């Protein structure tokens, strides 16, 4: 089972992004969408699949952090 957690885009190089998950940074590819620095995204299989509104991402991250304590 995969759990998609939003991460913040901290670097963009062409169609590749670096996403900060606070505990690690991962890379992904933008295929069907274009994100900007500071956007929150969901990555699955190394591909950006969704841009998440900031308030929704922050709410999800807060809930996630509370559940793993």
PDB file of N, H, CA, C and O in Angstrom:
ATOM      1  N   UNK A   1       0.838  -1.173   0.000  1.00  0.00           N
ATOM      2  CA  UNK A   1       0.000   0.000   0.000  1.00  0.00           C
ATOM      3  C   UNK A   1       0.884   1.237   0.000  1.00  0.00           C
ATOM      4  O   UNK A   1       1.866   1.306   0.738  1.00  0.00           O
ATOM      5  N   UNK A   2       0.537   2.203  -0.820  1.00  0.00           N
ATOM      6  H   UNK A   2      -0.262   2.147  -1.419  1.00  0.00           H
ATOM      7  CA  UNK A   2       1.270   3.460  -0.877  1.00  0.00           C
ATOM      8  C   UNK A   2       0.468   4.548  -0.187  1.00  0.00           C
ATOM      9  O   UNK A   2      -0.750   4.628  -0.345  1.00  0.00           O
ATOM     10  N   UNK A   3       1.149   5.378   0.573  1.00  0.00           N
ATOM     11  H   UNK A   3       2.139   5.313   0.701  1.00  0.00           H
ATOM     12  CA  UNK A   3       0.535   6.521   1.207  1.00  0.00           C
ATOM     13  C   UNK A   3       1.126   7.752   0.544  1.00  0.00           C
ATOM     14  O   UNK A   3       2.333   7.984   0.615  1.00  0.00           O
ATOM     15  N   UNK A   4       0.280   8.536  -0.096  1.00  0.00           N
ATOM     16  H   UNK A   4      -0.701   8.347  -0.153  1.00  0.00           H
ATOM     17  CA  UNK A   4       0.764   9.753  -0.739  1.00  0.00           C
ATOM     18  C   UNK A   4       0.749  10.891   0.272  1.00  0.00           C
ATOM     19  O   UNK A   4      -0.294  11.221   0.837  1.00  0.00           O
ATOM     20  N   UNK A   5       1.903  11.480   0.490  1.00  0.00           N
ATOM     21  H   UNK A   5       2.750  11.212   0.031  1.00  0.00           H
ATOM     22  CA  UNK A   5       2.052  12.588   1.417  1.00  0.00           C
ATOM     23  C   UNK A   5       2.510  13.794   0.612  1.00  0.00           C
ATOM     24  O   UNK A   5       3.440  13.680  -0.187  1.00  0.00           O
ATOM     25  N   UNK A   6       1.871  14.960   0.806  1.00  0.00           N
ATOM     26  H   UNK A   6       1.116  15.052   1.455  1.00  0.00           H
ATOM     27  CA  UNK A   6       2.306  16.134   0.054  1.00  0.00           C
ATOM     28  C   UNK A   6       3.709  16.578   0.464  1.00  0.00           C
ATOM     29  O   UNK A   6       4.090  16.497   1.632  1.00  0.00           O
ATOM     30  N   UNK A   7       4.451  17.040  -0.509  1.00  0.00           N
ATOM     31  H   UNK A   7       4.142  17.106  -1.458  1.00  0.00           H
ATOM     32  CA  UNK A   7       5.777  17.596  -0.273  1.00  0.00           C
ATOM     33  C   UNK A   7       5.882  18.929  -0.993  1.00  0.00           C
ATOM     34  O   UNK A   7       5.128  19.200  -1.928  1.00  0.00           O
ATOM     35  N   UNK A   8       6.811  19.750  -0.560  1.00  0.00           N
ATOM     36  H   UNK A   8       7.423  19.530   0.199  1.00  0.00           H
ATOM     37  CA  UNK A   8       6.973  21.103  -1.106  1.00  0.00           C
ATOM     38  C   UNK A   8       8.067  21.126  -2.172  1.00  0.00           C
ATOM     39  O   UNK A   8       9.174  20.640  -1.944  1.00  0.00           O
ATOM     40  N   UNK A   9       7.752  21.689  -3.326  1.00  0.00           N
ATOM     41  H   UNK A   9       6.852  22.084  -3.512  1.00  0.00           H
ATOM     42  CA  UNK A   9       8.717  21.813  -4.416  1.00  0.00           C
ATOM     43  C   UNK A   9       9.769  22.856  -4.028  1.00  0.00           C
ATOM     44  O   UNK A   9       9.444  24.018  -3.784  1.00  0.00           O
ATOM     45  N   UNK A  10      11.036  22.423  -3.973  1.00  0.00           N
ATOM     46  H   UNK A  10      11.300  21.479  -4.171  1.00  0.00           H
ATOM     47  CA  UNK A  10      12.117  23.322  -3.577  1.00  0.00           C
ATOM     48  C   UNK A  10      13.112  23.584  -4.707  1.00  0.00           C
ATOM     49  O   UNK A  10      13.965  24.465  -4.595  1.00  0.00           O
ATOM     50  N   UNK A  11      13.002  22.821  -5.792  1.00  0.00           N
ATOM     51  H   UNK A  11      12.309  22.106  -5.883  1.00  0.00           H
ATOM     52  CA  UNK A  11      13.934  23.009  -6.915  1.00  0.00           C
ATOM     53  C   UNK A  11      13.280  22.487  -8.179  1.00  0.00           C
ATOM     54  O   UNK A  11      12.613  21.453  -8.166  1.00  0.00           O
ATOM     55  N   UNK A  12      13.478  23.217  -9.277  1.00  0.00           N
ATOM     56  H   UNK A  12      14.020  24.058  -9.288  1.00  0.00           H
ATOM     57  CA  UNK A  12      12.960  22.798 -10.581  1.00  0.00           C
ATOM     58  C   UNK A  12      14.099  22.875 -11.589  1.00  0.00           C
ATOM     59  O   UNK A  12      14.762  23.904 -11.723  1.00  0.00           O
ATOM     60  N   UNK A  13      14.314  21.765 -12.297  1.00  0.00           N
ATOM     61  H   UNK A  13      13.775  20.930 -12.188  1.00  0.00           H
ATOM     62  CA  UNK A  13      15.321  21.713 -13.370  1.00  0.00           C
ATOM     63  C   UNK A  13      14.668  21.075 -14.581  1.00  0.00           C
ATOM     64  O   UNK A  13      14.539  19.853 -14.658  1.00  0.00           O
ATOM     65  N   UNK A  14      14.258  21.906 -15.525  1.00  0.00           N
ATOM     66  H   UNK A  14      14.363  22.898 -15.463  1.00  0.00           H
ATOM     67  CA  UNK A  14      13.550  21.381 -16.701  1.00  0.00           C
ATOM     68  C   UNK A  14      12.232  20.772 -16.278  1.00  0.00           C
ATOM     69  O   UNK A  14      11.390  21.456 -15.697  1.00  0.00           O
ATOM     70  N   UNK A  15      12.041  19.481 -16.565  1.00  0.00           N
ATOM     71  H   UNK A  15      12.726  18.925 -17.037  1.00  0.00           H
ATOM     72  CA  UNK A  15      10.799  18.815 -16.164  1.00  0.00           C
ATOM     73  C   UNK A  15      10.980  17.969 -14.898  1.00  0.00           C
ATOM     74  O   UNK A  15      10.129  17.138 -14.582  1.00  0.00           O
ATOM     75  N   UNK A  16      12.082  18.177 -14.176  1.00  0.00           N
ATOM     76  H   UNK A  16      12.774  18.852 -14.432  1.00  0.00           H
ATOM     77  CA  UNK A  16      12.341  17.466 -12.919  1.00  0.00           C
ATOM     78  C   UNK A  16      12.200  18.420 -11.740  1.00  0.00           C
ATOM     79  O   UNK A  16      12.613  19.577 -11.809  1.00  0.00           O
ATOM     80  N   UNK A  17      11.614  17.921 -10.661  1.00  0.00           N
ATOM     81  H   UNK A  17      11.278  16.981 -10.605  1.00  0.00           H
ATOM     82  CA  UNK A  17      11.464  18.710  -9.451  1.00  0.00           C
ATOM     83  C   UNK A  17      12.113  17.977  -8.278  1.00  0.00           C
ATOM     84  O   UNK A  17      12.198  16.749  -8.260  1.00  0.00           O
ATOM     85  N   UNK A  18      12.564  18.757  -7.305  1.00  0.00           N
ATOM     86  H   UNK A  18      12.495  19.754  -7.320  1.00  0.00           H
ATOM     87  CA  UNK A  18      13.011  18.199  -6.037  1.00  0.00           C
ATOM     88  C   UNK A  18      11.969  18.608  -5.011  1.00  0.00           C
ATOM     89  O   UNK A  18      11.616  19.781  -4.890  1.00  0.00           O
ATOM     90  N   UNK A  19      11.482  17.612  -4.273  1.00  0.00           N
ATOM     91  H   UNK A  19      11.769  16.659  -4.371  1.00  0.00           H
ATOM     92  CA  UNK A  19      10.406  17.831  -3.320  1.00  0.00           C
ATOM     93  C   UNK A  19      10.915  17.546  -1.910  1.00  0.00           C
ATOM     94  O   UNK A  19      11.510  16.500  -1.652  1.00  0.00           O
ATOM     95  N   UNK A  20      10.672  18.489  -1.006  1.00  0.00           N
ATOM     96  H   UNK A  20      10.188  19.338  -1.216  1.00  0.00           H
ATOM     97  CA  UNK A  20      11.107  18.378   0.383  1.00  0.00           C
ATOM     98  C   UNK A  20       9.961  17.814   1.222  1.00  0.00           C
ATOM     99  O   UNK A  20       8.871  18.384   1.283  1.00  0.00           O
ATOM    100  N   UNK A  21      10.240  16.673   1.871  1.00  0.00           N
ATOM    101  H   UNK A  21      11.125  16.210   1.821  1.00  0.00           H
ATOM    102  CA  UNK A  21       9.267  16.029   2.754  1.00  0.00           C
ATOM    103  C   UNK A  21       9.640  16.211   4.221  1.00  0.00           C
ATOM    104  O   UNK A  21       9.142  15.484   5.081  1.00  0.00           O
ATOM    105  N   UNK A  22      10.502  17.166   4.511  1.00  0.00           N
ATOM    106  H   UNK A  22      10.906  17.757   3.812  1.00  0.00           H
ATOM    107  CA  UNK A  22      11.037  17.474   5.844  1.00  0.00           C
ATOM    108  C   UNK A  22      12.019  16.414   6.348  1.00  0.00           C
ATOM    109  O   UNK A  22      13.047  16.773   6.921  1.00  0.00           O
ATOM    110  N   UNK A  23      11.741  15.131   6.157  1.00  0.00           N
ATOM    111  H   UNK A  23      10.905  14.839   5.692  1.00  0.00           H
ATOM    112  CA  UNK A  23      12.687  14.103   6.603  1.00  0.00           C
ATOM    113  C   UNK A  23      13.624  13.670   5.479  1.00  0.00           C
ATOM    114  O   UNK A  23      14.660  13.051   5.724  1.00  0.00           O
ATOM    115  N   UNK A  24      13.251  14.001   4.248  1.00  0.00           N
ATOM    116  H   UNK A  24      12.410  14.503   4.049  1.00  0.00           H
ATOM    117  CA  UNK A  24      14.095  13.683   3.093  1.00  0.00           C
ATOM    118  C   UNK A  24      13.631  14.490   1.887  1.00  0.00           C
ATOM    119  O   UNK A  24      12.537  15.056   1.881  1.00  0.00           O
ATOM    120  N   UNK A  25      14.476  14.531   0.879  1.00  0.00           N
ATOM    121  H   UNK A  25      15.364  14.072   0.885  1.00  0.00           H
ATOM    122  CA  UNK A  25      14.129  15.166  -0.391  1.00  0.00           C
ATOM    123  C   UNK A  25      14.125  14.090  -1.457  1.00  0.00           C
ATOM    124  O   UNK A  25      14.982  13.208  -1.475  1.00  0.00           O
ATOM    125  N   UNK A  26      13.141  14.178  -2.348  1.00  0.00           N
ATOM    126  H   UNK A  26      12.444  14.895  -2.333  1.00  0.00           H
ATOM    127  CA  UNK A  26      13.041  13.222  -3.453  1.00  0.00           C
ATOM    128  C   UNK A  26      12.829  13.972  -4.752  1.00  0.00           C
ATOM    129  O   UNK A  26      12.384  15.119  -4.770  1.00  0.00           O
ATOM    130  N   UNK A  27      13.163  13.286  -5.847  1.00  0.00           N
ATOM    131  H   UNK A  27      13.525  12.354  -5.832  1.00  0.00           H
ATOM    132  CA  UNK A  27      12.987  13.878  -7.171  1.00  0.00           C
ATOM    133  C   UNK A  27      11.792  13.255  -7.870  1.00  0.00           C
ATOM    134  O   UNK A  27      11.445  12.097  -7.636  1.00  0.00           O
ATOM    135  N   UNK A  28      11.174  14.042  -8.726  1.00  0.00           N
ATOM    136  H   UNK A  28      11.456  14.983  -8.916  1.00  0.00           H
ATOM    137  CA  UNK A  28      10.050  13.567  -9.524  1.00  0.00           C
ATOM    138  C   UNK A  28      10.036  14.280 -10.861  1.00  0.00           C
ATOM    139  O   UNK A  28      10.751  15.261 -11.066  1.00  0.00           O
ATOM    140  N   UNK A  29       9.215  13.776 -11.766  1.00  0.00           N
ATOM    141  H   UNK A  29       8.634  12.979 -11.599  1.00  0.00           H
ATOM    142  CA  UNK A  29       9.088  14.370 -13.101  1.00  0.00           C
ATOM    143  C   UNK A  29       7.710  14.969 -13.281  1.00  0.00           C
ATOM    144  O   UNK A  29       6.708  14.412 -12.834  1.00  0.00           O
ATOM    145  N   UNK A  30       7.678  16.126 -13.952  1.00  0.00           N
ATOM    146  H   UNK A  30       8.492  16.579 -14.315  1.00  0.00           H
ATOM    147  CA  UNK A  30       6.414  16.742 -14.344  1.00  0.00           C
ATOM    148  C   UNK A  30       6.121  16.282 -15.764  1.00  0.00           C
ATOM    149  O   UNK A  30       6.866  16.615 -16.686  1.00  0.00           O
ATOM    150  N   UNK A  31       5.064  15.536 -15.950  1.00  0.00           N
ATOM    151  H   UNK A  31       4.459  15.266 -15.201  1.00  0.00           H
ATOM    152  CA  UNK A  31       4.708  15.091 -17.297  1.00  0.00           C
ATOM    153  C   UNK A  31       3.504  15.843 -17.848  1.00  0.00           C
ATOM    154  O   UNK A  31       3.550  16.347 -18.970  1.00  0.00           O
ATOM    155  N   UNK A  32       2.429  15.923 -17.071  1.00  0.00           N
ATOM    156  H   UNK A  32       2.392  15.513 -16.159  1.00  0.00           H
ATOM    157  CA  UNK A  32       1.198  16.533 -17.567  1.00  0.00           C
ATOM    158  C   UNK A  32       0.850  17.841 -16.881  1.00  0.00           C
ATOM    159  O   UNK A  32      -0.192  18.429 -17.172  1.00  0.00           O
ATOM    160  N   UNK A  33       1.690  18.304 -15.988  1.00  0.00           N
ATOM    161  H   UNK A  33       2.536  17.827 -15.752  1.00  0.00           H
ATOM    162  CA  UNK A  33       1.407  19.555 -15.294  1.00  0.00           C
ATOM    163  C   UNK A  33       2.697  20.296 -15.016  1.00  0.00           C
ATOM    164  O   UNK A  33       3.785  19.721 -15.060  1.00  0.00           O
ATOM    165  N   UNK A  34       2.563  21.560 -14.732  1.00  0.00           N
ATOM    166  H   UNK A  34       1.679  22.027 -14.696  1.00  0.00           H
ATOM    167  CA  UNK A  34       3.723  22.386 -14.419  1.00  0.00           C
ATOM    168  C   UNK A  34       3.530  22.976 -13.036  1.00  0.00           C
ATOM    169  O   UNK A  34       2.519  23.627 -12.770  1.00  0.00           O
ATOM    170  N   UNK A  35       4.483  22.755 -12.162  1.00  0.00           N
ATOM    171  H   UNK A  35       5.304  22.227 -12.378  1.00  0.00           H
ATOM    172  CA  UNK A  35       4.396  23.325 -10.823  1.00  0.00           C
ATOM    173  C   UNK A  35       5.440  24.422 -10.672  1.00  0.00           C
ATOM    174  O   UNK A  35       6.354  24.570 -11.484  1.00  0.00           O
ATOM    175  N   UNK A  36       5.263  25.186  -9.592  1.00  0.00           N
ATOM    176  H   UNK A  36       4.520  25.065  -8.933  1.00  0.00           H
ATOM    177  CA  UNK A  36       6.158  26.293  -9.296  1.00  0.00           C
ATOM    178  C   UNK A  36       6.862  26.020  -7.968  1.00  0.00           C
ATOM    179  O   UNK A  36       6.420  25.183  -7.180  1.00  0.00           O
ATOM    180  N   UNK A  37       7.957  26.732  -7.733  1.00  0.00           N
ATOM    181  H   UNK A  37       8.316  27.411  -8.373  1.00  0.00           H
ATOM    182  CA  UNK A  37       8.629  26.636  -6.442  1.00  0.00           C
ATOM    183  C   UNK A  37       7.626  26.982  -5.350  1.00  0.00           C
ATOM    184  O   UNK A  37       6.873  27.948  -5.469  1.00  0.00           O
ATOM    185  N   UNK A  38       7.623  26.187  -4.288  1.00  0.00           N
ATOM    186  H   UNK A  38       8.235  25.402  -4.191  1.00  0.00           H
ATOM    187  CA  UNK A  38       6.719  26.430  -3.175  1.00  0.00           C
ATOM    188  C   UNK A  38       5.403  25.686  -3.266  1.00  0.00           C
ATOM    189  O   UNK A  38       4.676  25.606  -2.277  1.00  0.00           O
ATOM    190  N   UNK A  39       5.073  25.131  -4.446  1.00  0.00           N
ATOM    191  H   UNK A  39       5.664  25.196  -5.250  1.00  0.00           H
ATOM    192  CA  UNK A  39       3.852  24.333  -4.575  1.00  0.00           C
ATOM    193  C   UNK A  39       3.989  23.051  -3.775  1.00  0.00           C
ATOM    194  O   UNK A  39       5.088  22.524  -3.603  1.00  0.00           O
ATOM    195  N   UNK A  40       2.874  22.561  -3.293  1.00  0.00           N
ATOM    196  H   UNK A  40       1.981  22.989  -3.432  1.00  0.00           H
ATOM    197  CA  UNK A  40       2.824  21.240  -2.660  1.00  0.00           C
ATOM    198  C   UNK A  40       2.308  20.254  -3.690  1.00  0.00           C
ATOM    199  O   UNK A  40       1.324  20.522  -4.380  1.00  0.00           O
ATOM    200  N   UNK A  41       2.973  19.110  -3.793  1.00  0.00           N
ATOM    201  H   UNK A  41       3.772  18.892  -3.232  1.00  0.00           H
ATOM    202  CA  UNK A  41       2.603  18.125  -4.811  1.00  0.00           C
ATOM    203  C   UNK A  41       2.544  16.728  -4.227  1.00  0.00           C
ATOM    204  O   UNK A  41       3.095  16.445  -3.163  1.00  0.00           O
ATOM    205  N   UNK A  42       1.857  15.864  -4.961  1.00  0.00           N
ATOM    206  H   UNK A  42       1.409  16.094  -5.826  1.00  0.00           H
ATOM    207  CA  UNK A  42       1.863  14.434  -4.666  1.00  0.00           C
ATOM    208  C   UNK A  42       2.642  13.758  -5.781  1.00  0.00           C
ATOM    209  O   UNK A  42       2.423  14.045  -6.958  1.00  0.00           O
ATOM    210  N   UNK A  43       3.547  12.864  -5.418  1.00  0.00           N
ATOM    211  H   UNK A  43       3.725  12.631  -4.462  1.00  0.00           H
ATOM    212  CA  UNK A  43       4.346  12.122  -6.397  1.00  0.00           C
ATOM    213  C   UNK A  43       4.054  10.640  -6.217  1.00  0.00           C
ATOM    214  O   UNK A  43       4.060  10.122  -5.100  1.00  0.00           O
ATOM    215  N   UNK A  44       3.802   9.974  -7.320  1.00  0.00           N
ATOM    216  H   UNK A  44       3.798  10.395  -8.228  1.00  0.00           H
ATOM    217  CA  UNK A  44       3.602   8.523  -7.291  1.00  0.00           C
ATOM    218  C   UNK A  44       4.410   7.925  -8.433  1.00  0.00           C
ATOM    219  O   UNK A  44       4.293   8.350  -9.583  1.00  0.00           O
ATOM    220  N   UNK A  45       5.223   6.944  -8.106  1.00  0.00           N
ATOM    221  H   UNK A  45       5.318   6.599  -7.172  1.00  0.00           H
ATOM    222  CA  UNK A  45       6.051   6.308  -9.114  1.00  0.00           C
ATOM    223  C   UNK A  45       7.033   7.269  -9.761  1.00  0.00           C
ATOM    224  O   UNK A  45       7.401   7.091 -10.923  1.00  0.00           O
ATOM    225  N   UNK A  46       7.462   8.289  -9.019  1.00  0.00           N
ATOM    226  H   UNK A  46       7.163   8.433  -8.076  1.00  0.00           H
ATOM    227  CA  UNK A  46       8.430   9.247  -9.542  1.00  0.00           C
ATOM    228  C   UNK A  46       7.836  10.315 -10.439  1.00  0.00           C
ATOM    229  O   UNK A  46       8.572  11.073 -11.071  1.00  0.00           O
ATOM    230  N   UNK A  47       6.500  10.386 -10.505  1.00  0.00           N
ATOM    231  H   UNK A  47       5.902   9.770  -9.992  1.00  0.00           H
ATOM    232  CA  UNK A  47       5.831  11.353 -11.377  1.00  0.00           C
ATOM    233  C   UNK A  47       4.901  12.229 -10.543  1.00  0.00           C
ATOM    234  O   UNK A  47       4.157  11.726  -9.701  1.00  0.00           O
ATOM    235  N   UNK A  48       4.944  13.541 -10.778  1.00  0.00           N
ATOM    236  H   UNK A  48       5.549  13.950 -11.462  1.00  0.00           H
ATOM    237  CA  UNK A  48       4.023  14.456 -10.109  1.00  0.00           C
ATOM    238  C   UNK A  48       2.624  14.167 -10.639  1.00  0.00           C
ATOM    239  O   UNK A  48       2.358  14.312 -11.832  1.00  0.00           O
ATOM    240  N   UNK A  49       1.728  13.753  -9.735  1.00  0.00           N
ATOM    241  H   UNK A  49       1.944  13.635  -8.766  1.00  0.00           H
ATOM    242  CA  UNK A  49       0.372  13.390 -10.160  1.00  0.00           C
ATOM    243  C   UNK A  49      -0.665  14.429  -9.764  1.00  0.00           C
ATOM    244  O   UNK A  49      -1.776  14.432 -10.295  1.00  0.00           O
ATOM    245  N   UNK A  50      -0.306  15.318  -8.827  1.00  0.00           N
ATOM    246  H   UNK A  50       0.596  15.316  -8.396  1.00  0.00           H
ATOM    247  CA  UNK A  50      -1.286  16.326  -8.413  1.00  0.00           C
ATOM    248  C   UNK A  50      -0.595  17.474  -7.695  1.00  0.00           C
ATOM    249  O   UNK A  50       0.360  17.274  -6.944  1.00  0.00           O
ATOM    250  N   UNK A  51      -1.094  18.678  -7.940  1.00  0.00           N
ATOM    251  H   UNK A  51      -1.870  18.840  -8.550  1.00  0.00           H
ATOM    252  CA  UNK A  51      -0.682  19.851  -7.180  1.00  0.00           C
ATOM    253  C   UNK A  51      -1.769  20.057  -6.129  1.00  0.00           C
ATOM    254  O   UNK A  51      -2.955  20.115  -6.452  1.00  0.00           O
ATOM    255  N   UNK A  52      -1.353  20.167  -4.872  1.00  0.00           N
ATOM    256  H   UNK A  52      -0.389  20.120  -4.609  1.00  0.00           H
ATOM    257  CA  UNK A  52      -2.289  20.257  -3.755  1.00  0.00           C
ATOM    258  C   UNK A  52      -2.322  21.704  -3.241  1.00  0.00           C
ATOM    259  O   UNK A  52      -1.269  22.302  -3.019  1.00  0.00           O
ATOM    260  N   UNK A  53      -3.525  22.268  -3.052  1.00  0.00           N
ATOM    261  H   UNK A  53      -4.380  21.782  -3.232  1.00  0.00           H
ATOM    262  CA  UNK A  53      -3.591  23.620  -2.479  1.00  0.00           C
ATOM    263  C   UNK A  53      -2.865  23.675  -1.133  1.00  0.00           C
ATOM    264  O   UNK A  53      -2.926  22.731  -0.345  1.00  0.00           O
ATOM    265  N   UNK A  54      -2.177  24.795  -0.879  1.00  0.00           N
ATOM    266  H   UNK A  54      -2.127  25.562  -1.518  1.00  0.00           H
ATOM    267  CA  UNK A  54      -1.333  24.929   0.312  1.00  0.00           C
ATOM    268  C   UNK A  54      -2.092  24.629   1.600  1.00  0.00           C
ATOM    269  O   UNK A  54      -1.579  23.896   2.446  1.00  0.00           O
ATOM    270  N   UNK A  55      -3.294  25.170   1.778  1.00  0.00           N
ATOM    271  H   UNK A  55      -3.710  25.765   1.091  1.00  0.00           H
ATOM    272  CA  UNK A  55      -4.026  24.952   3.024  1.00  0.00           C
ATOM    273  C   UNK A  55      -4.393  23.480   3.215  1.00  0.00           C
ATOM    274  O   UNK A  55      -4.353  22.957   4.329  1.00  0.00           O
ATOM    275  N   UNK A  56      -4.749  22.828   2.123  1.00  0.00           N
ATOM    276  H   UNK A  56      -4.782  23.252   1.218  1.00  0.00           H
ATOM    277  CA  UNK A  56      -5.078  21.402   2.183  1.00  0.00           C
ATOM    278  C   UNK A  56      -3.838  20.565   2.508  1.00  0.00           C
ATOM    279  O   UNK A  56      -3.905  19.624   3.299  1.00  0.00           O
ATOM    280  N   UNK A  57      -2.707  20.916   1.890  1.00  0.00           N
ATOM    281  H   UNK A  57      -2.652  21.680   1.247  1.00  0.00           H
ATOM    282  CA  UNK A  57      -1.455  20.188   2.143  1.00  0.00           C
ATOM    283  C   UNK A  57      -1.025  20.351   3.591  1.00  0.00           C
ATOM    284  O   UNK A  57      -0.635  19.376   4.233  1.00  0.00           O
ATOM    285  N   UNK A  58      -1.091  21.571   4.115  1.00  0.00           N
ATOM    286  H   UNK A  58      -1.408  22.363   3.593  1.00  0.00           H
ATOM    287  CA  UNK A  58      -0.684  21.806   5.497  1.00  0.00           C
ATOM    288  C   UNK A  58      -1.591  21.058   6.475  1.00  0.00           C
ATOM    289  O   UNK A  58      -1.117  20.532   7.482  1.00  0.00           O
ATOM    290  N   UNK A  59      -2.882  21.011   6.185  1.00  0.00           N
ATOM    291  H   UNK A  59      -3.267  21.439   5.368  1.00  0.00           H
ATOM    292  CA  UNK A  59      -3.824  20.267   7.025  1.00  0.00           C
ATOM    293  C   UNK A  59      -3.500  18.768   6.991  1.00  0.00           C
ATOM    294  O   UNK A  59      -3.501  18.107   8.029  1.00  0.00           O
ATOM    295  N   UNK A  60      -3.227  18.243   5.809  1.00  0.00           N
ATOM    296  H   UNK A  60      -3.227  18.780   4.965  1.00  0.00           H
ATOM    297  CA  UNK A  60      -2.894  16.819   5.654  1.00  0.00           C
ATOM    298  C   UNK A  60      -1.589  16.486   6.374  1.00  0.00           C
ATOM    299  O   UNK A  60      -1.491  15.453   7.037  1.00  0.00           O
ATOM    300  N   UNK A  61      -0.591  17.352   6.247  1.00  0.00           N
ATOM    301  H   UNK A  61      -0.671  18.191   5.708  1.00  0.00           H
ATOM    302  CA  UNK A  61       0.696  17.109   6.905  1.00  0.00           C
ATOM    303  C   UNK A  61       0.556  17.149   8.427  1.00  0.00           C
ATOM    304  O   UNK A  61       1.187  16.360   9.130  1.00  0.00           O
ATOM    305  N   UNK A  62      -0.265  18.060   8.932  1.00  0.00           N
ATOM    306  H   UNK A  62      -0.778  18.700   8.360  1.00  0.00           H
ATOM    307  CA  UNK A  62      -0.499  18.130  10.369  1.00  0.00           C
ATOM    308  C   UNK A  62      -1.146  16.831  10.860  1.00  0.00           C
ATOM    309  O   UNK A  62      -0.726  16.270  11.871  1.00  0.00           O
ATOM    310  N   UNK A  63      -2.158  16.359  10.150  1.00  0.00           N
ATOM    311  H   UNK A  63      -2.500  16.815   9.328  1.00  0.00           H
ATOM    312  CA  UNK A  63      -2.832  15.109  10.527  1.00  0.00           C
ATOM    313  C   UNK A  63      -1.873  13.920  10.459  1.00  0.00           C
ATOM    314  O   UNK A  63      -1.873  13.057  11.336  1.00  0.00           O
ATOM    315  N   UNK A  64      -1.057  13.891   9.403  1.00  0.00           N
ATOM    316  H   UNK A  64      -1.056  14.593   8.691  1.00  0.00           H
ATOM    317  CA  UNK A  64      -0.094  12.802   9.238  1.00  0.00           C
ATOM    318  C   UNK A  64       0.892  12.771  10.394  1.00  0.00           C
ATOM    319  O   UNK A  64       1.161  11.713  10.963  1.00  0.00           O
ATOM    320  N   UNK A  65       1.437  13.952  10.743  1.00  0.00           N
ATOM    321  H   UNK A  65       1.219  14.811  10.280  1.00  0.00           H
ATOM    322  CA  UNK A  65       2.415  14.019  11.827  1.00  0.00           C
ATOM    323  C   UNK A  65       1.809  13.586  13.153  1.00  0.00           C
ATOM    324  O   UNK A  65       2.470  12.920  13.950  1.00  0.00           O
ATOM    325  N   UNK A  66       0.568  13.954  13.394  1.00  0.00           N
ATOM    326  H   UNK A  66       0.031  14.495  12.747  1.00  0.00           H
ATOM    327  CA  UNK A  66      -0.107  13.554  14.638  1.00  0.00           C
ATOM    328  C   UNK A  66      -0.348  12.043  14.685  1.00  0.00           C
ATOM    329  O   UNK A  66      -0.307  11.441  15.757  1.00  0.00           O
ATOM    330  N   UNK A  67      -0.594  11.444  13.545  1.00  0.00           N
ATOM    331  H   UNK A  67      -0.627  11.934  12.673  1.00  0.00           H
ATOM    332  CA  UNK A  67      -0.913  10.004  13.512  1.00  0.00           C
ATOM    333  C   UNK A  67       0.329   9.118  13.671  1.00  0.00           C
ATOM    334  O   UNK A  67       0.204   7.956  14.056  1.00  0.00           O
ATOM    335  N   UNK A  68       1.511   9.641  13.384  1.00  0.00           N
ATOM    336  H   UNK A  68       1.613  10.586  13.071  1.00  0.00           H
ATOM    337  CA  UNK A  68       2.722   8.811  13.477  1.00  0.00           C
ATOM    338  C   UNK A  68       3.486   9.009  14.784  1.00  0.00           C
ATOM    339  O   UNK A  68       4.564   8.446  14.969  1.00  0.00           O
ATOM    340  N   UNK A  69       2.936   9.792  15.667  1.00  0.00           N
ATOM    341  H   UNK A  69       2.060  10.249  15.516  1.00  0.00           H
ATOM    342  CA  UNK A  69       3.583  10.000  16.979  1.00  0.00           C
ATOM    343  C   UNK A  69       3.482   8.791  17.837  1.00  0.00           C
ATOM    344  O   UNK A  69       3.970   8.793  18.967  1.00  0.00           O
TER     345      UNK A  69
END
